[in-house]
Amino acid sequence: MIVGLANPIVKYDKTRHNVGSWFIQNLANYHHKVLKENKKLLGYTASFIYSNSRVYLFIPNVFMNINGESILTISKFYNIKLNEMLIVHDELDLNPGLIRLKLGYGHNGHNGVRNIVNLLSKKKHFLRIQIGIGRPMKSKKIADFVLSSPLFNERKLIEESILNAVNITNFLVKDSNILIIKKILKCNRNY
């Protein structure tokens, strides 16, 4: 399952904190799928067959700091473990235009990931794609920054990085051999 973290409500759609949902929408479009709301699973879902495997796409329809609840609900419904998921989210410590593939069980201060770790992790490693949004230049509060829209040039860089992340994801889904993933992660590079 591939999960894009986001906040619900239309006013948050274009904010930096919702880049995980932008990614899922791009991936769904790439595979010619439409995300549909599933109230029982607390989010928007779609699925496709890729390399003889069913891949579920999911955007939680709850607030970021409690999205682990919706991920727990869908993971129980489809019997998917956290280490069988790819979590995609915004990352303050990466500039716009950069992405990072990360395997681990930490949250690095991201409230959405923290909630997932608290509810599902039990110190199990899981795979993430972090999409860079940068940090505010002025002493702006982080919450205000992530809940605001990126500037035009930042948005373009983020959109390019999302396309790169879609390509990486298709590779991971096609060949989910953990040894290959670990080799990639040993490089510890931003893309």
C-alpha positions in Angstrom: 0.0 0.0 0.0 1.2 3.5 -0.8 0.0 6.2 1.5 0.2 10.0 0.9 -0.2 12.0 4.1 -2.4 15.1 4.0 -4.9 17.2 5.9 -8.6 17.0 4.8 -10.7 20.0 3.9 -10.4 21.9 0.6 -8.6 24.9 2.2 -5.5 22.6 2.8 -5.4 21.0 -0.7 -2.7 23.3 -2.0 -0.6 23.6 1.1 2.9 22.2 1.6 1.7 19.7 4.2 -0.4 18.0 1.5 2.4 17.1 -0.9 1.8 13.4 0.0 -1.7 13.6 -1.4 -0.4 15.4 -4.5 2.0 12.5 -5.0 -0.8 9.9 -4.7 -3.0 11.8 -7.1 -0.1 11.9 -9.6 0.5 8.1 -9.2 -3.2 7.4 -9.6 -3.3 9.5 -12.8 -0.2 7.6 -14.1 -2.0 4.3 -13.7 -5.3 5.7 -15.0 -7.1 5.3 -11.7 -9.5 7.6 -9.8 -9.4 7.9 -6.0 -12.8 7.4 -4.4 -13.8 8.3 -0.9 -14.4 5.3 1.4 -15.9 6.5 4.6 -15.5 3.1 6.3 -11.8 3.2 5.7 -11.5 6.9 6.6 -9.9 8.0 3.3 -9.6 8.0 -0.5 -8.6 4.8 -2.1 -7.8 3.3 -5.5 -5.9 0.2 -6.5 -4.1 -1.2 -9.6 -2.3 -4.4 -10.6 1.4 -3.9 -11.3 3.9 -6.6 -11.8 1.4 -9.3 -10.7 0.7 -7.5 -7.4 -2.3 -5.5 -6.3 -1.2 -2.1 -5.1 -3.5 0.1 -2.9 -3.3 3.8 -3.0 -4.6 5.7 0.1 -5.0 9.3 1.2 -6.3 9.6 4.8 -9.3 11.8 5.2 -8.5 12.8 8.8 -6.2 15.5 10.1 -2.5 14.9 9.8 -1.7 14.4 13.5 -4.2 11.5 13.7 -3.8 10.0 10.3 -2.4 6.8 11.8 -5.9 5.9 12.9 -7.1 5.8 9.3 -4.0 3.9 8.2 -4.5 1.4 11.0 -8.1 0.9 9.8 -7.2 0.2 6.2 -4.2 -1.9 7.1 -6.4 -4.1 9.2 -9.1 -4.3 6.5 -6.6 -5.4 3.8 -4.2 -7.2 6.2 -1.3 -5.0 5.2 1.6 -4.6 7.7 3.5 -1.3 8.1 6.6 -2.8 6.5 4.5 -3.5 3.4 3.7 0.2 3.0 5.3 3.2 1.4 4.5 6.4 3.3 4.9 9.7 1.3 5.1 13.0 3.1 6.5 16.5 3.2 9.9 17.1 4.6 11.2 20.4 6.1 14.8 19.3 6.0 14.9 19.0 2.2 14.7 21.9 -0.2 11.9 22.0 -2.7 12.8 19.8 -5.7 14.6 17.1 -3.6 13.2 13.8 -2.4 14.7 11.2 -0.1 14.0 7.5 0.1 14.3 6.4 3.7 13.9 3.1 5.5 13.5 3.3 9.2 11.1 3.6 12.1 11.7 7.2 13.3 9.4 10.2 12.6 12.0 13.1 12.5 9.5 15.4 14.2 6.8 15.0 11.5 3.5 14.8 13.4 1.7 12.6 10.8 4.6 10.1 10.8 4.8 10.3 14.6 1.2 9.2 14.8 1.8 6.3 12.4 4.8 5.2 14.4 2.9 5.4 17.7 0.0 3.3 16.4 1.6 0.8 14.0 5.4 0.7 14.3 6.5 -1.2 17.3 10.0 -0.4 16.1 9.4 -2.0 12.7 11.2 -0.5 9.7 9.0 1.0 7.0 9.8 2.8 3.7 9.1 6.5 3.2 9.5 9.0 0.4 10.1 12.4 1.8 9.3 15.3 -0.5 11.2 18.5 0.2 9.3 21.6 1.0 12.2 23.5 2.7 12.1 25.6 5.9 10.7 29.1 6.3 13.3 31.8 5.6 12.1 34.1 8.3 11.1 33.3 11.8 7.7 32.1 10.7 6.2 29.4 12.7 6.6 26.0 11.2 2.8 25.2 11.5 2.0 28.4 9.6 4.6 27.5 6.9 3.5 23.9 6.3 -0.2 25.0 6.2 0.5 27.7 3.5 0.9 27.3 -0.2 4.4 27.2 -1.7 5.5 30.1 -3.8 5.2 29.6 -7.6 8.9 28.6 -8.2 8.8 26.3 -5.1 5.6 24.7 -6.4 7.2 23.9 -9.8 10.2 22.3 -8.0 7.9 20.2 -5.8 5.9 19.1 -8.8 9.1 18.0 -10.6 10.2 16.1 -7.5 6.8 14.4 -7.3 7.2 13.1 -10.9 10.6 11.7 -9.9 9.1 10.1 -6.9 6.4 8.5 -9.1 9.1 7.0 -11.3 11.0 5.7 -8.2 7.8 4.2 -6.8 7.0 2.4 -10.0 10.5 0.8 -9.8 9.9 -0.2 -6.2 6.5 -1.7 -6.9 7.9 -3.5 -9.9 10.9 -5.0 -8.1 10.2 -4.9 -4.4 13.3 -6.9 -3.5 14.4 -5.5 -0.1 18.1 -6.1 -1.1 17.8 -3.6 -4.0 16.0 -1.1 -1.7 18.8 -1.4 0.9 21.4 -0.9 -1.8 19.7 2.3 -2.9 19.4 3.5 0.7 23.0 2.9 1.4 23.8 5.6 -1.1 21.8 8.0 1.3 21.2 10.4 -1.5 18.6 13.0 -2.2 17.1 12.9 -5.7 
